[in-house]
Amino acid sequence: MVSASPHLQPDHACLIVHGSDTPGIIAAVSALIARQGGNIVAFDQYSDDPRGGAYFQRVVFHRPDLSAAFPEIEADLASTLGDGFELEWTLTDLSTPKRMAILASKQDHCLLDLLWRHRRGDLPVSIPMVVSNHTTAAEDVRSFGVPFFHVPSTPGPDKSASEARILELLVGNVDFIVLARYMQILSPEFLDKIGVPVINIHHSFLPAFIGAEPYKKAKQRGVKLIGATSHYVTSDLDEGPIIEQDTVRVTHADSSAELARRGADVERQVLSRAVLWHAEDRVIRHGNHTIVF
Ligand SMILES: Nc1nc2c(c(=O)[nH]1)N[C@@H](CN(C=O)c1ccc(C(=O)N[C@@H](CCC(=O)O)C(=O)O)cc1)CN2
């Protein structure tokens, strides 16, 4: 299901460039875009050391009849940046929504928030399916016109059967996956096979309270702030590259249930920002960090 979004921009492309900083990159990219009939509408860059450190650049440009020109632009990029500067680059068409699958468990606030924002056109994505290890959200998901698949978690440490079914549903059909309070730890084998980015919302201000039940741990610790963190998923639980975080103040009088209630609002805001920025190609992974333009 696709909802029209103001974020989808016809005949607009997003160019991401990264590699080692060197003089002339901006001149080469801007000359290439002009040569290819494009007009730059947004530009940002970051270098951690102008003397050859890591370099990152995001350029959005408009070009009439973009899809017809795409192969020629890509060929020019390959010769100008690949051969000329030995830079890595990706070019995406911003008029095409990314396909986002959502994995969920019992907690539905992040799931329903994403579906609601998508229906309003606030997220430039399509949602081909929701997969959950519980059936509680099935009716709600289908009410948004989104297919729902129940894949029960196999009890015990061996999750290969349920993961195989999830892979069967997802591989080749999605551009990224969001874990909306999905409470199963994904195996390294799953992460190797899925082949697309996986974004998680962890209900704590990482690196505090990694793992299960962070609100209970926060209450036991007597914190004055709780938070949420959206990060890319790796085999190191809740330690993947952070995309977005936020916090909210709490007091000694708040029970762990109240922490969870107050934290849910932060989770929803943090995850939706992370999903929007990923969908707009604003997030570049750099080791275990991210550059967010
Ligand atoms: N490979 C990864 N998988 C997942 C990650 C991750 O970072 N890497 N994040 C988690 C989400 N999560 C916290 O945000 C989390 C979920 C579940 C658990 C956990 O201990 N789960 C138990 C089962 C719990 C249950 O069935 O209710 C388990 O899997 O044994 C910890 C943290 C999602 N997956």
The ligand as a Tripos MOL2 file, in Angstrom:
@<TRIPOS>MOLECULE
LIG
   34    36     1     0     0
SMALL
NO_CHARGES

@<TRIPOS>ATOM
      1 N1         20.2850   -9.2240   16.3230 N.pl3     1 LIG1
      2 C1         19.4960   -8.3280   16.9540 C.ar      1 LIG1
      3 N2         18.1930   -8.6070   17.1510 N.ar      1 LIG1
      4 C2         17.4050   -7.7040   17.7880 C.ar      1 LIG1
      5 C3         17.9370   -6.4940   18.2580 C.ar      1 LIG1
      6 C4         19.3150   -6.2050   18.0040 C.ar      1 LIG1
      7 O1         19.8380   -5.1220   18.3470 O.2       1 LIG1
      8 N3         20.0630   -7.1570   17.3550 N.ar      1 LIG1
      9 N4         17.1070   -5.6180   18.9850 N.pl3     1 LIG1
     10 C5         15.9510   -6.2660   19.5930 C.3       1 LIG1
     11 C6         14.9520   -5.4130   20.3020 C.3       1 LIG1
     12 N5         15.1970   -5.4890   21.7370 N.am      1 LIG1
     13 C7         15.3760   -4.2810   22.3490 C.2       1 LIG1
     14 O2         15.1410   -3.2450   21.7250 O.2       1 LIG1
     15 C8         15.1950   -6.7100   22.4420 C.ar      1 LIG1
     16 C9         14.2270   -7.6550   22.1490 C.ar      1 LIG1
     17 C10        14.2190   -8.8670   22.8140 C.ar      1 LIG1
     18 C11        15.1570   -9.1550   23.7930 C.ar      1 LIG1
     19 C12        15.1030  -10.4850   24.4500 C.2       1 LIG1
     20 O3         15.7880  -10.7420   25.4300 O.2       1 LIG1
     21 N6         14.2420  -11.3530   23.8610 N.am      1 LIG1
     22 C13        14.0810  -12.7650   24.3410 C.3       1 LIG1
     23 C14        12.6190  -13.2110   24.2160 C.3       1 LIG1
     24 C15        11.6640  -12.1840   24.8400 C.3       1 LIG1
     25 C16        10.2060  -12.6000   24.6030 C.2       1 LIG1
     26 O4          9.9850  -13.6260   23.9300 O.co2     1 LIG1
     27 O5          9.3460  -11.8510   25.0840 O.co2     1 LIG1
     28 C17        14.8850  -13.6710   23.3970 C.2       1 LIG1
     29 O6         14.8930  -13.3680   22.1410 O.co2     1 LIG1
     30 O7         15.4010  -14.6610   23.9080 O.co2     1 LIG1
     31 C18        16.1190   -8.2090   24.0960 C.ar      1 LIG1
     32 C19        16.1450   -6.9850   23.4340 C.ar      1 LIG1
     33 C20        15.2040   -7.0370   18.5370 C.3       1 LIG1
     34 N7         16.0800   -8.0000   17.9610 N.pl3     1 LIG1
@<TRIPOS>BOND
     1     1     2 1
     2     2     3 ar
     3     2     8 ar
     4     3     4 ar
     5     4     5 ar
     6     4    34 1
     7     5     6 ar
     8     5     9 1
     9     6     7 2
    10     6     8 ar
    11     9    10 1
    12    10    11 1
    13    10    33 1
    14    11    12 1
    15    12    13 1
    16    12    15 1
    17    13    14 2
    18    15    16 ar
    19    15    32 ar
    20    16    17 ar
    21    17    18 ar
    22    18    19 1
    23    18    31 ar
    24    19    20 2
    25    19    21 1
    26    21    22 1
    27    22    23 1
    28    22    28 1
    29    23    24 1
    30    24    25 1
    31    25    26 2
    32    25    27 1
    33    28    29 2
    34    28    30 1
    35    31    32 ar
    36    33    34 1
@<TRIPOS>SUBSTRUCTURE
     1 LIG1         1 GROUP 0 **** ****
